[in-house]
Amino acid sequence: MVKINIKLVIIFITLAPMFCTLGARAQLSWQITHLASDWRFSYTFNAVSCNGEDCTATGLIRDALTDKVRIIFWRSDDGGSTWEIQDPELPFELGDNQNQCIAIQQIDAQNIIAVGDTGLILRTFDGGISWERQQCNSSAFLRNVHFANPYSGIVISSDTSANIYTTSDGGRQWRTSAFSSANIVQCHCYGPGDYSVFDIGQGRFYRTRDNWLTVDSTSPILDSTARKSGYYISYCKYTDGDTIFVCGNQFNPNGGGGVLMRSVNNGSTWEQPMLFPSFTYLRFMTSLSRDTVLAAGGSLNHILFSSDRGSSWRDDSLVLDTDYHLVYCFGLEAVGDGGFVGVYPELPGRGIPGGLSFPGVLVKGQNVKLSVTAPGEIERMRIFPNPATNEVTIASTIGNESARVFDVLGRQVLQGELSNAGKLTFDTRKLPRGYYNIFLYDKGKVLREGKFEVIGSQ
């Protein structure tokens, strides 16, 4: 395994339950840590998978001296808090879209598999110390992979026929299934011979329990009315139970946004679509085995939060303490310590305010409990009056801290310094009505956070 020093950015999300007289509400707070960098190599991330505390991310590394690109892996055994580079030592390939992995699964601590372009299957049986390239009967783009255990698994390709491949020996031999469907994008292995695939063209799930000798099918997810309304389903989230989520987007000249739909009976019937205008699409969701579930896709500094395993959702803004922006999520996973890990790819100024460019990032979420004894008060900070009409005052027991206020879209709208007495008053008369997040900083680090509402002049 070759180790390469490159720039790596890890973002820590803190989930802070806030208890006050108005009821409990979890608050997402972000902190960014920058690690070592190297002038020669740049990188981006394509996917991540976690199993307990073990996580593996895959992406591409570019050599600035040769302008060539190859596949690289990052491995963590502490829930995404720290990462080590693993190099499968594949030859350099020309172009970003040749031989890259776009789906990965951390089957267990030792067994990992990744798939991607031109029939590419990479497999490790020793936790990434060594990687081997496996062969299936396809040279097409491999879209998805899933194993129920280190031996039984399924891979699907972009072929319009003969596009399902299964294995019972860890991938050393792959068999082409007799069944196929033209627009399969995801797959799931429940055990030997027990598989499911999701076809976005028909919006159907296909299930077999006898290795595709017989196949059951669900009805189409979207009826003609939903399709005419611009709804489009493109991904799904499997569980080992009867609950399935599908996600996508709605095209609507008057708005539209990201879409979630849920079935609690394995796809037999579906609840009404849930629309989230802050997102252009939704794609990734963490495990439904926990009460707290996150979902993400394409959005500027937004994430979906559920505290009841996906029964209800809240659109949360992601407020950062730097000018870094998160736009396109390429993976989101739950980890064993109760936190979350995700990946965001390199963005060359696309869709970002000011046209700024940001390298790819690994995202780590952690739970932090903060006690709130009164509305607007978090630890040693008070916000009053709350709601605010003409002005709002921030009071802290330390003083000389800097304060920054952000709107729900993550845009900074106010900034100031607390006095030696620990107070700062903002004029809110020019702020639109709504909710605002406030952060107190000391030497660039977030010390406290809070939220207030502006209701305008009375």
N, C-alpha and C positions, 0 to 999 in steps of 0.2 A: 504494500500500500504506500503510495507516494503522498507526502504531505506538502501542500502549497499554501503559502501565506497570502491571503487576499483580503480585501475589505469585506467586513461582515457587520451587518447592523441587526441588532436584536431589539425588538420592541416588546416591552412588558405591559400587558393589560392587567389592571387591577380591578377586580369586581368588588365593589365596596357596598355591602348592604348598609343602608342608612335607616336607622330607627328613630322615629320622631312621633309627635302627637298626631300627625296627619297620616300615619301608616308607614309601613316598610316599603322601600323601593330600592332595587339594586342600581348602582351607578357605575358605568364603565369609565375608567380613567386610564390614560396612556402615558407611559414614560419610555423614552428612547435612550439606549446605551450604544455607543460606538466603540467597536473594538479595532484591532490592528488592520492596517491596509497595506497594499503592495502596488507599486506604480505599474507593474507589468500586466497584471491579470484583472480582468473585469468579469462579471458573472451575472446570471439571472436564474430564477427558480421557476420550475414548471409544476411541481407536485410535492406533496408531503403525506406521510402516513405514520401513525403512531399506534403502539400496542402497549398499554401500561406506561412505563417510563421510557420505553425504547421508541425512538423516532428516527426516520430517515427521510431526507429531502433529496430531490434530484433536480438538476438543472444543467446549464451550460457554462463553460469557462472559456474566455477568449484571451489568447496570447497577443498582447499589443505589438510584440516584435514581428510576429508572422501573420497577424490578423486571421488566425485559424481558430476553430471552435471545436470543443469536444465535450462529451458527457462527463459530469462529475457528480458525486454524492456527498451529502453531509450527514453525519451520524451523531445522535445524542442518546445517552443512557440515563439522563437525569430530567426527563420530561421537557426537553427543549431549552433548559437554562444555559447549557454550554454545548458547543458543536465541534466536531472534528471532521476534517475533510477526508473522504475516501475516494481514491482514484482507481476506477476499473481498468486503467491503462489501455483504453481503446485508442486506435490511431486517430490523429487529428482529421477532422472532416471539414471540407469547405462549405460555408454557408450555415446560417442559423437553423435551417429547416431540414438538415440531413442528419439522420440517425440521432434524434433526440428522444428522450423518454418523456411521456406525457401522463403516465399513470403508474402508480407505485403502491405496493402493499407491504406493510410490516406484519408478516404473518405471526412471528414471535421474535424473541430476542436474537435468534440465530438465522432465521429464514426470512429473506426479503426477495421480492420480485418486482421488476420494472419492465414496462413495455412501451413501444413507441413506433417510430417511422420504419418503413420498409421491412416489416415482419420482425422487428427488433424485440428480443426477449433477453433480459439480463437477470441472472439468478445468483444468489449467494446462500450457502448453507452454513457459513461460519461467521455471521454477523458483519459481513462486509470486508473481512480480511482478504478474501479472494472472490472474484466474480467470474462467471462463465456465461458464454452466449449460447442460448438454446435455440433450436430450430423448430418451427411449425410449418405447415404446408401453405404459407402465405408470404408474399412479398409486399402486401398492402399495408396500409397504416393500421396498427393495432390500437384500438380505442380504449379498452378497459380490461382489467384483470381482477380476479378474486379467488382466494383460496379459503376453504373451510378449516384446513389444517395443513401441515407441511406437505402433504401428499396429494390431496384432492383439490383441483382447481379448474378454472375456466378462463379463456381468453376470447375476445371477439375482435373482428377486423372490419375494415371499411369495404370489403368485397360485397357485391350485391348478391352473391350466392356462395355457398360453402364458407361461411364466415364465423362459425362457432367451433372452437377447439377445446378439448378437455384432456385432463391428465389424471392419473391415479398414482404416479410415481414421482411427484415433485417437479414435473416438467421435463424429465429426461426423454420422455416420449409424449408427443401430442397427437391426438386423434381428431380427425375432421368429423363433425357430427352430420348426420343425414339431414337434420332439420336446419333451415336457415330462414332469415327474414331480412329484407333489403336495408332497413334503416335502424339496425340495432346499435345502441350507443352505450349501454351499460349492462353488467352481468353480475350474478351472485351465485356462489356455491354454498349450499346448505349441508353438503356431505357427499359421499360417493354416489354418483349417478343422479344427484338431486340438485337441479339448477333452475335459474330463472334469468330471462333476458328482457330488456325494455326496448321497444321499438317506437321511436318518436314519430315515424311516418304515420302509423295507425294509432299511436297513443295507447298501445296495448302492452300488457305483460304476458310472456309465454313461460309456462312452468312445466318441468318434467321431473318425475321421480324414478324413472327407469332408463336414464341415460339417453333420452330423446327418442325412445321407441314409441312412446305416446306423449302427446303434448296438450296441455290445457291452456286456454286463452281467456283473458278478461275482455270485457266490452271496451270500446274506445273511451278514453278519459273525458274528452271534450265533445259535447254535442254540437250540432250545426250552428246553434245560436251563439255558443261561446267562440267557435271558430270565426264566425262572421264578425264578432266583436273584437277580433284581433288577438285573442289569447293563443299563445304558443308554448308548448311544454317541451323542454329539451333535456332535462336531467331528472334523476330520481335518487332518493335516499332509502336504501334497504335497511331493514332490521331483521333480527332473527325471529321476531314475532309477527303479528298481523298488521302492524301499522306501517304504512308506506307514505312518504312524501314525494311529490313531484314538484319541480320548479322550472321557471322559465320567465316569460315576459309577456306584456301586452303591447301591441302596436296600436296607438290611438293618436290621431292628430290633435286631440284636445288634452293629451296628458300621457296616460299609460304608465308603465313602470314594471318592477319585478313582481313575480307571481309565485305564490305557494298554494298547493292543494294537498289535502290529507285524506287518506283512506284508513279506516280502522278494521277493515275486514279483508285485507290482502288484495285490495284492488277491485272488489266486487261492486262497491259503490264509493262515490267521492263527495266530499263536502264542497261547498261553494268556493270558488277561487278567492284568495286573499291578495289584494293589490297593495304594493308599497311604492309610491311615486318617487321616493328618493333614489331608487335603484333603476338602472337601465335593464338589468336582468338579475336573476338569482340562480346560483349554481351549487354552492357548497353548504353543508349542514353538519354539525357535530353529532355525536352519538345520541340516540334517544333513550339510552339506558339511564341517563341522569335526569334530574328535574330541570337543571339549567342547560339550555340548548342555544347555540349560536348559529346564525345563517349569514351568508355573505355572497357577493357577486360583483357586479359593476356599479360602483357608487363612489362619490368623493367623500371619504371620511365618514362612512356610515356602516352600521352593522345591525342585524336583527337579534333581539334578545327575548328568550322565553324562559320563564321560571316554572312552567308546568308541562314540560316534555312536549312542547309544540302545540298545546291546545290554544294558546293565545300568544301574540307577539307584540313587541314594542320596537319601534324604529329609534335606535340610539345614534347620536352623533359621536364621532371619534375625535376628541379634542387633544391635540398634540402640543408638547411644549417646545417644538421647533417648527420650522417652515416645511417639514416633511409632510407629504400627502399620500394617503393610501387610496387607490382607485380600483384596480382589478385584482380581486382575490383569486388565486389559483389553487387554494387548498386550505382546509380548516378542519382540525382534529381535536378531540378531547384527550387529555393525558391523565396518567394515574394519580397525580397529586391534586387533582381537582381543577387544574388549569386547562389552558387551550394553546394549541400551536397552529400557526397558519403560515402561508407564503404569499408574497406579493412580488410579481416579476419586475424586471427593470423597465422603466418607462422613460423613453426619450422625449419628454416634454409633451406627450400626447394627453390631452384632456385635463391638464393641470394649470391652475391659475399662473399666468406669467410665462407659460411655456417652459417651466423648469424641468430638469431631468433628475431622476432619483434612481439609485441602484436597487437591485432586488433586496428584499428583507425577509428575515425569519421573524415570526411573531410568537411571543410567549405570553399567555394570560395566567394571572395568579389571583387567588382570593385574598382580599384584605378586609378585615372587619373594622369599621369605624363606628363609634357610638355618637349619636346625635340626641341631645337632651331637649332641644327646642327647635322650632322651624328656623331654617337658615343658619344653624350653628353646627359646625363640624370641628371636633376637638377644641382647639383654642382659637377658633375664628367665629365671629358673629356677623350676620348680614341683616341690616335693618334700614328702613322698614321693608318688609317682604310680605306681600307684593309692594312694588315701588311705583310712585306716581311721577314726581319731579326729580328725585334724587335717591341714591342708595349709599349707605355707609358700610364699610368693611372695618371691623375691629379685630385686632390680634394682640395676644399677650406678649409677643416678641418685639414687633416693630421693625422698621427699616427694611421690610420685605417689599418686593415688587409684585404688582397685581396685574393680571391680564384677564379681560372679559371676552368671551366668544359667544357667537350666536349658535343656533341649532345646526347650522351648516358648517361649523368649525371655523368661521371667519372671525378674526380678532376685530373687535369694535371699540374697545376701551383699554387704556393702559395707564398705570401710575405707580407711585411709590408711597408706601405707608410712612407716616411721620414717626419720630422717635417715640411718641406716645402710642403708636400702633393703630392709627386711624387714617382712613382715606375715604373721601366722599366723591362720588361720580355724579355728574349731571345726566339724567336719563331722559330728558325731555325730547331729545332728537332720536331716541331709539324706538323702533317699531314695537308694538305690543307683542309679547311672547316671553319665552323662557330663555335664560342666559346662564352659561357656566362661567364661574370665576375660579381662578387658580392663583395661589400665592407661591412665590418662588424665593429661594435663597441660594445664591451662587449657581443659578441655572437649574436647580432641582425643585420639583414640585413638593411643597411641604403640606399644603392644605388645599382643599377644593370645596366648592359649594355651588348652589344654584339659586337664582332668584327670578322672579317674574316681574315684568313691566306691564302695568295696566293702563298707563297714560295718565294725563292730568284729569282731575275730577272737576 
